[in-house]
Each structure stands twice: as C-alpha cells, then as structure tokens.
C-alpha cells in the first residue's frame, strides 16, 4: 500500500512538473506573440509617419514651386512695365535697333 502511495505521489510530482513546464511554455509563447504584435504596431506607425512626412514634404515643395513661379511672373511683369529686357547683355544694341 505504501508502495502505491509512493508511486502516486511521484506521478503527482511529475504531473505538477509537466504542468508547470507547460504553463511556462504558454507564457513564453504569449510573450513572444505580444512582442511581435508590438513590433508590428511600431513598424506600422513608422510607416504611417514616413508617409505623412513624405506628403508634407511634397506639399511644401509644391508650395515653393508655386511661389517661385509667382516670383518669376512678378519679375517678368516688372521687366515689361520698365520696358527693359532685364538681364539681357545686348540690351543697348537692341534699343539702338528699335
């Protein structure tokens, strides 16, 4: 009878040990899943930030391009109003011909 009780207690200890190992493996797997999910969310956020920054840069470049075009038109208007040809090095010869 004590032999059976000894075997039962050994099996109980082995079962508890297996259960503990199983529980630790589950926790490890869950922790890895959580970390993977967190890394994936961080990657998505970086991608969104990158896209947003690219859009902002594109908008800024478009605004600068528009401004430079407006400046060029304003400069051209000034040149027309002054009746000069602006930066043309042959301006005096052209005036003589006219």
Phi, psi and omega in degrees: 000317178292332177296316179294319179296323178296315179295319178298317180293324177296315179296322179297316179297316179298319179296316178299320179295314178297318179298319179294317178297318178297316179297318179295320177296317178299317179296319179296316179297317179296320179296317178297319178298316180298317179295319178297317179297318180296316178297320180295318178295319178295320178296316179299318180295319177298318178298317178297318178297320180296315179297316180297318180295320178298319179295319179297317179297319179297316180297317180297318179296320178296318178297318179295320178296316177300316181296319180293324176294318178297317179298319179295319179294317179298317179295320177296318177299318179298318180296320179293319180295323180283348183060033176246164179261015173074242189265014181292123182289344180260023184304314183295321179294322179295319179296321180296321180293325181290000000 
